[in-house]
């Protein structure tokens, strides 16, 4: 059934075409969230303003069009998908207002949770909720799901730290609870609604049995159903309304902004891993720890520990733990180190009488406690990594009363055995009785669905009925638990939820079948297929953690969406369905606009690099192996050609002038079908060939300088205030530090192979890499001398693909950090400097090293928010400039107080200069400018 014409007309009048998606590829891409459900929307709209949301809701309300809101799409229970209209937050929802020295913060719904904490960090504060997805999920979803996490418990969740809310109701009415005029207008326009809410509150508080049940339920972590505690905690109807929106999962209104009372973020912390001989003693310890100064207590059953026992850094004794062992990962935080030590003594005294199998004592060493928390965080992906292709990983989320936690754990383990979920593990936030259990499940066959249904019926009876617990502690009800809400809450509370829903959404258009559904089988419908696509990506669980770092997200597809589409193409091809149209669309959206820099792998719980899939697909389509062979064999000639091209372009600039050349090249690019690159003022001039000086027999330490091919071809742009080429500047700095600089022989013929690998020419790439390694061995006297590479992507290419162990290869950051700091004296400049940490620098683990070096060089450092990859990606900035432009769309505003930016990749610097409006240079330029040789060298 199509959407009503009046609604479509309103949308077309209101929303530009580039923000409306109804083609098969886009709707399929947006048909998934992190849950195991799929609904294909008829229309996806990227909304950029509150006014647009208001107008769209009015139109949807008038025409009975169901609408679902999406922030990051990391929801686990199916609450961010729709088969009607999906409203997705665009770029312009990132506002914040820090108040009272950080004690409050107002945030728009598009802010990523971790970014909010980064803003609050200088004040020693953070937001209360701390979900595991905080690096990807957004404030809108955090509030709408009342998400919590390892440390926040119930006291610091969104409900209990809410200071104000700005919301839009289903009829398009706007209410800001912190704005007196807005409140007054709402009281006039919606007085009867407020009166009904007040009456519902009075009736609920007067019903002693129901009120007691609500209070009991929210003593626990609980996100099953609507937030009925609002009716017993408040009597002012506006307070009731704003707190009902928390945890409503988009079923009652749109959250346009939220104000949080923030919580302290204590700087001193320590963690310990305590292993008990059985579940019973472990859970008894939890009840004692509840009253101790702990910030987090995580339970890991024996199965969880077994799933990660072979991970690097795990103590060897983990493999020998008994079959019934159960561990607690305990963290304590304090405002001072002395107070922390007092707390640790108190904690250990409280559980000193318990027998232990093993333990890692409390440690304040970041290397130790980060490893302990990595063990905990690795449990979920460990299950995902061993699952069968075609199955999904399900993470359920229940709460038992803490005094019955041991029995609850054992009963869950028994259900795993009964239903043959042998791989299932249990871990969770023990202080709240909140357990996550993870298992793998297929949905392709009816018997698989029946098995899952029988298991969930048993879980519901166990948790909700026998123990009076919560079926959803922090992941939201969604459509996953909607059929079980009445079972958990009882008829009176369930009908009360329906009353609230019909009061605030009388036409039932907001996220139907989420939280409340009249379909008792909704949790078994629209189950998401995860068909085999390619072994590179088959372990993907479509969680969306990768998306914030992807430069093409919002332009075309994200890594998650690339995998979704490729899975669908492969499944349809196996079924004999024609996929030619889908593949044509995927060529640009999925392949051509992928930067393939692999940042997605750093965020992926199972380490998937979607760029590897894209490179494989590019290799499948390559048709110029002969040209690639010639280029590899005549690389020095190709380099001369590149220099000649740059000289011609610079000559044209001198003749035509930069504005006319830019306009002319743009027209030529358009006429060529975007095959010709466009000239911009940031384009480099040609660099002169290197003048080689034979090594001398002096006493200076030697360093082999591997100048990347881009450094050998590209000098500064004509308008750059720095006119010394990178090669010369690097040699000057190294010699200033007392080094003799040596170049490999036949340097102009050498290449790391990256240009070939990125285009899918793996054989030619490997040949060039091996040739380079041999040359480096010769130049470094068999590995005796360190090797300095001036471009981080080339360093990464050589390191990732297996460097000869005799070679010690450095990127600029690591060499300066480890070899030059002790040889140079720094005098920091006053002018602020922007930093772009390249993808390769991040992969090399040198991001903080780069920041630390720049902080030695200047008194003010600017790191633009939300720019993880510049999208230039080798030559993508030339061939697909829209990717670079999209990725850096916020750069200019972020660096406006700076006159210079620093990076470690010459090609990245071209795009950064163009879109930032300031000159970006290699790190050595800044270091050379502010240093002199240390006395005594």
LINURTA-V387682 format. One record per helix or strand of 2 or more residues. SS is the DSSP state (H for helix, E for strand). FROM is the first residue (numbers start at 1). TO is the last residue. If there is no record, write none. Layout:
# LINURTA-V387682
ss->SS from->FROM to->TO
ss->SS from->FROM to->TO
This chain:
# LINURTA-V387682
ss->H from->5 to->14
ss->H from->17 to->19
ss->E from->20 to->21
ss->H from->24 to->29
ss->E from->37 to->38
ss->E from->43 to->47
ss->H from->50 to->63
ss->E from->67 to->70
ss->E from->85 to->89
ss->E from->96 to->99
ss->H from->100 to->102
ss->E from->104 to->108
ss->H from->113 to->121
ss->E from->125 to->126
ss->H from->139 to->144
ss->E from->162 to->168
ss->E from->174 to->176
ss->H from->180 to->189
ss->H from->191 to->206
ss->H from->208 to->217
ss->H from->229 to->233
ss->H from->237 to->245
ss->E from->254 to->261
ss->E from->263 to->264
ss->E from->268 to->276
ss->H from->279 to->289
ss->E from->296 to->301
ss->H from->302 to->307
ss->H from->316 to->320
ss->E from->326 to->334
ss->H from->337 to->350
ss->E from->356 to->363
ss->H from->366 to->386
ss->E from->392 to->399
ss->H from->402 to->418
ss->E from->425 to->429
ss->H from->430 to->432
ss->E from->434 to->441
ss->H from->446 to->466
ss->H from->482 to->489
ss->H from->491 to->504
ss->H from->522 to->524
ss->H from->547 to->549
ss->H from->559 to->574
ss->H from->580 to->592
ss->H from->599 to->603
ss->H from->610 to->620
ss->H from->625 to->633
ss->H from->635 to->656
ss->H from->658 to->671
ss->E from->684 to->686
ss->E from->701 to->706
ss->H from->709 to->713
ss->E from->714 to->717
ss->H from->726 to->736
ss->E from->739 to->743
ss->H from->747 to->749
ss->H from->754 to->758
ss->H from->762 to->779
ss->E from->786 to->789
ss->H from->792 to->800
ss->E from->809 to->810
ss->H from->812 to->823
ss->E from->824 to->826
ss->E from->833 to->835
ss->H from->839 to->843
ss->H from->847 to->857
ss->E from->861 to->862
ss->H from->876 to->879
ss->H from->881 to->887
ss->H from->891 to->894
ss->E from->900 to->903
ss->H from->906 to->916
ss->E from->919 to->922
ss->H from->923 to->929
ss->E from->931 to->933
